[in-house]
Amino acid sequence: MSRLFSPNLFFLTFLFGISGCAGPEEGYYSGTIGSKKNVTIEVSHEGEVTLDGYWKESLHGRHETGSLKGETMDALVFEGPESKKFKLRLLYQEDGGDLLIRAIHSRTYGPGARYVPTEKKGVFEPPPRLSRQDGEHN
């Protein structure tokens, strides 16, 4: 009996593990966030995410789950460069293949560090839209 149970348990764990952290679809997204006019996000086939145009350097990150005002929400979390260690978190919702950026927070490393808003408005209303781009990224 345990031999039949183990493969089923493995399959369910694998299935829920994949579907729980999917993140945005592979491709390029671009738009304006606050005063940053040319922001792009690239999501690779492997799920790695690169943010350009928001910080002076490219930031690399991954998909996670976050929360905004008690609501569970998808998030893209990026690591700052070695010279200035921080995390930047974009909370988003998908809308017709585009990403609606609901809030952007950052935090430093260390005991008691918490995410704080990086924009004047802690929550965007209306949220900026990063549109999914077809074809090659330039």
C-alpha positions, 0 to 999 in steps of 0.5 A: 500500500505504501508503494502506491501512496508514495508516487501519488504523494510525489505527483501531487506535491510536484503539481502543487509546487509548480502551479503555486509559484508560476509567476508571469508568462515568459517574455518582455513587459514595458511601460512607465512606473512613476517618473521612470519612463522606460521600465522593462521586465524580462521573464526567462523560460527558467523563471528568472526575472530581470528589471531594467530602467527602474534602478540605475543598474539591471536587477535580477530576481524571482517570483514570490508571493507577497501581501498588500493591505492583507491581500495575498498578491503575486510579487517580483523580488529583485536583489540590489547590487553587491555594492548596495544590498537591498531587496526591491519588491513589485507587487502586481496583478496580471491583466490580459497578459499585462502586469498591473503594478500595485505597489513597489517596496524596498528593504535593507538587509538586517534584523528587523528590516521591513519593506517600505514604499519606494514611491510617494504613493505607497499604493498606485491608483490607478496602477501602472501597466507594463504591457507584454511585448510581442517579438524580440526585445531590443 
